[in-house]
Amino acid sequence: MPACQLILIEGVPGSGKTTLATAVRDLLAADGVPTRLVLEGDLEHPADFEMVAHYPRSAFNDLLTRHPEARAALTTHGEIIGDDCFVPYRRIALKDGQALTDELFAELAARDVYETQSHATYCRLALERWARFVETARVAPEVVILESCFLQNPLTVLLARHNVEPHVATLHLKRLAAAVAPLTPLLVYLWQADTRATLEQVARERPTEWLNYVIGYVTGQAWGRATGARGFDGMVAFYEMRKALELQTLPELGIAGLAVENADKSAGLTAVAAYFAERGR
């Protein structure tokens, strides 16, 4: 059996993803397996877009013309692939902050990959990004552990921002699964029966700014307008809907998957350890 080169850990906020991702890294490391752990929000993410702006080449050239003072930073840190130009604006701000005015930073943020006006454009960019990651990961020596980027990010964009039909979202996930299949991936999905209680707990643990942002994102766009969802109750409704779709889609992806009821936050590691023990990992 080919060795697993990719572990994907998913679930609603507060389901224990970060804890499990770290524990799996430690489990494999203790067995002498080289690993790379990438948590949500990593600006050097190898497979996802974290605060990265997208421009068609002509629009990017126009950006350089309008902001000659930032040309060096934009071209040095940016990446051009065909007609697509990607600008990691948050990374530039941290490494070369003097190059970005507040106005330019705001413009770049408005062109974030996750803010694309067309869901089809987002899906294309995401699928191509995953395909490039797979080509690199296939020849790398480590197992890559990714948190929250395979189901959470695309479904939140497609469902909350664009309110696409469920079958459109699941088709995108199936294409992503086909793209990563050469890495013999394992997808671990953590869930709790009471989604509201999970979200209430994480809301107590995280800053108010996080809660307000998430509520605004999932209820203030196309899905929220279509359903009338508002406030914390609306956020709960969104995540209940998303969880149901994720659990339904998991066995249809064609890759190894574990759906683990992680009520006590320890079942996930037990399930992963058993999975690898059965396969002689």
C-alpha positions in Angstrom: 0.0 0.0 0.0 1.4 3.4 -0.9 2.5 5.5 2.1 0.2 8.4 3.0 1.9 11.7 2.2 -1.0 14.0 3.1 -3.2 14.2 6.2 -6.2 16.6 6.0 -7.9 17.6 9.2 -11.3 19.2 9.1 -14.4 20.1 11.2 -16.4 23.1 12.4 -14.6 25.7 14.6 -13.9 24.3 18.0 -14.0 20.7 16.9 -10.4 20.0 17.9 -8.6 20.4 14.6 -5.5 22.2 15.8 -5.1 19.9 18.8 -5.4 16.8 16.6 -3.1 18.2 13.9 -0.4 18.8 16.4 -0.9 15.5 18.1 -0.7 13.6 14.7 2.6 15.5 13.9 4.0 14.3 17.3 2.7 10.8 16.8 4.4 10.4 13.4 7.6 12.2 14.6 7.9 9.7 17.5 7.8 6.9 14.9 10.6 8.6 12.9 8.4 9.9 10.1 9.4 13.4 8.8 6.4 15.7 8.9 5.4 19.3 7.9 2.5 20.7 9.9 0.7 23.7 8.4 -2.0 25.3 10.5 -4.8 27.6 9.5 -3.6 31.1 8.8 0.0 30.2 7.8 1.1 32.8 5.3 3.5 30.3 3.8 0.7 27.9 3.1 1.8 25.4 0.3 -1.7 24.4 -0.9 -4.0 27.3 0.0 -4.2 31.0 -0.4 -3.6 33.0 2.8 -4.1 36.7 2.2 -3.1 36.5 -1.4 -4.5 38.9 -4.0 -5.3 37.8 -7.6 -5.0 39.9 -10.7 -5.1 39.0 -14.4 -1.8 40.0 -16.0 -3.1 43.1 -17.6 -4.6 44.4 -14.3 -1.4 43.5 -12.5 0.6 45.6 -15.0 -1.8 48.4 -14.5 -1.3 48.1 -10.7 2.5 48.4 -11.2 2.0 51.5 -13.3 -0.2 53.1 -10.7 2.1 52.3 -7.8 5.7 52.6 -9.1 6.9 53.0 -5.5 5.7 49.4 -4.7 6.8 47.8 -8.0 9.9 46.2 -6.5 8.0 44.6 -3.6 5.1 43.5 -5.7 7.3 41.9 -8.4 9.8 40.4 -5.9 7.2 38.7 -3.7 4.5 38.2 -6.4 4.1 35.1 -8.6 3.0 35.1 -12.2 1.5 31.8 -13.6 0.2 32.2 -17.1 -2.3 35.1 -17.1 -2.7 34.9 -13.3 -0.7 37.1 -11.0 -0.7 36.4 -7.2 0.4 39.0 -4.6 0.9 37.8 -1.0 0.0 41.2 0.4 0.1 40.3 4.1 3.5 38.7 3.7 4.7 41.8 1.9 3.4 44.0 4.6 5.3 42.0 7.2 8.5 41.8 5.3 8.6 45.1 3.4 5.8 47.1 5.0 7.2 50.5 3.9 6.3 49.5 0.3 2.6 49.3 0.9 0.5 52.3 1.7 -2.8 51.8 3.5 -4.6 52.5 0.3 -2.6 49.9 -1.6 -3.0 47.3 1.1 -6.8 47.9 1.0 -6.9 47.5 -2.8 -4.9 44.3 -2.6 -7.1 42.9 0.2 -10.2 43.7 -2.0 -8.6 41.5 -4.7 -8.1 38.5 -2.3 -8.5 35.1 -4.0 -11.4 34.5 -1.5 -13.1 37.7 -2.6 -13.3 36.8 -6.3 -16.6 37.9 -7.8 -17.1 34.6 -9.7 -17.2 31.3 -7.8 -16.0 29.6 -11.0 -12.8 31.7 -10.9 -12.2 30.8 -7.3 -12.7 27.1 -8.0 -10.2 27.3 -10.9 -7.6 29.1 -8.9 -8.0 26.8 -5.9 -7.8 23.6 -8.0 -4.7 24.7 -9.9 -3.1 25.7 -6.6 -3.7 22.2 -5.2 -2.4 20.6 -8.3 0.9 22.6 -8.0 1.2 21.5 -4.4 0.7 17.9 -5.3 3.5 18.0 -7.8 5.9 19.3 -5.2 4.6 17.1 -2.4 4.9 13.9 -4.4 8.7 14.1 -4.3 9.1 15.5 -0.8 10.3 13.3 2.0 7.7 14.4 4.6 4.1 13.8 5.4 2.2 17.1 5.1 -0.5 17.8 7.7 -3.0 20.5 6.7 -5.7 21.9 8.9 -8.9 23.5 7.8 -8.1 24.2 4.2 -9.6 21.3 2.2 -13.2 21.4 3.2 -13.6 24.5 5.4 -12.2 27.2 3.2 -13.8 26.2 -0.1 -17.2 25.4 1.4 -17.3 28.6 3.4 -16.5 30.6 0.3 -18.8 28.7 -2.0 -21.8 28.4 0.4 -21.6 31.6 2.5 -20.2 34.0 0.0 -21.7 32.7 -3.2 -24.6 30.6 -2.0 -24.0 28.0 -4.7 -26.2 24.9 -4.9 -24.8 22.0 -2.7 -24.0 19.9 -5.8 -21.8 22.7 -7.2 -19.8 22.8 -3.9 -19.5 19.0 -3.7 -18.4 18.8 -7.3 -15.5 21.2 -6.5 -14.5 19.0 -3.5 -14.5 15.9 -5.6 -12.2 17.6 -8.1 -9.9 18.6 -5.2 -10.0 15.0 -4.0 -9.0 13.7 -7.4 -6.1 16.2 -7.5 -4.6 15.1 -4.2 -5.3 11.3 -4.8 -1.6 10.7 -5.9 -0.6 11.6 -2.3 -2.7 8.7 -0.9 -4.3 11.2 1.5 -6.2 10.6 4.7 -9.0 13.0 5.5 -10.0 13.2 9.2 -13.3 14.9 9.9 -14.0 15.8 13.5 -17.6 16.5 14.6 -19.7 16.9 17.7 -23.4 16.1 17.9 -24.3 19.4 19.4 -22.9 22.0 17.0 -24.3 24.9 19.0 -22.6 23.8 22.2 -19.3 23.5 20.3 -19.6 27.0 18.8 -20.7 28.5 22.2 -17.5 27.0 23.8 -15.2 28.3 21.1 -16.9 31.7 21.3 -16.0 31.9 25.0 -12.4 30.9 24.2 -11.6 33.2 21.3 -11.6 37.0 21.0 -14.8 38.8 20.4 -13.3 40.1 17.1 -13.1 36.5 15.8 -16.7 35.8 16.6 -17.9 39.1 15.1 -15.9 38.5 11.9 -17.2 34.9 11.5 -20.8 35.9 12.1 -20.5 38.8 9.6 -18.9 36.6 7.0 -21.3 33.7 7.1 -24.5 35.7 7.5 -23.7 39.0 5.8 -23.2 37.6 2.2 -25.3 35.7 -0.3 -26.3 32.8 1.9 -27.3 35.1 4.8 -29.3 37.3 2.4 -31.1 34.3 0.9 -31.9 32.7 4.2 -32.4 35.7 6.4 -29.9 34.2 8.9 -28.6 36.7 11.5 -26.4 36.8 14.5 -25.1 33.9 16.5 -28.1 31.8 15.6 -27.5 32.4 12.0 -23.9 31.3 12.4 -25.0 28.1 14.1 -27.4 27.4 11.3 -24.7 27.8 8.7 -22.3 25.5 10.4 -25.0 22.9 11.0 -25.8 23.0 7.3 -22.1 22.8 6.4 -21.4 19.9 8.7 -24.3 17.9 7.3 -23.0 18.5 3.7 -19.4 17.5 4.8 -20.5 14.3 6.4 -22.6 13.5 3.4 -19.8 14.2 1.0 -16.9 12.5 2.8 -17.7 9.0 1.6 -18.2 10.2 -2.0 -14.7 11.8 -2.4 -12.9 8.6 -3.3 -10.1 9.1 -0.8 -9.6 7.6 2.7 -11.7 9.3 5.3 -12.4 9.0 9.0 -15.5 10.7 10.4 -14.8 10.9 14.2 -17.2 12.0 16.8 -14.7 14.0 18.9 -16.8 14.9 21.9 -13.9 14.6 24.4 -11.3 15.9 22.0 -9.2 12.6 22.2 -11.1 10.3 19.9 -9.5 11.8 16.8 -6.0 10.8 17.7 -7.1 7.3 18.7 -8.8 6.9 15.3 -5.7 8.1 13.4 -3.3 6.0 15.4 -5.5 2.9 14.8 -5.7 3.7 11.0 -1.9 3.8 10.7 -1.4 0.8 12.9 -3.6 -1.3 10.7 -1.6 -0.2 7.7 1.8 -0.7 9.3 2.7 3.0 9.2 
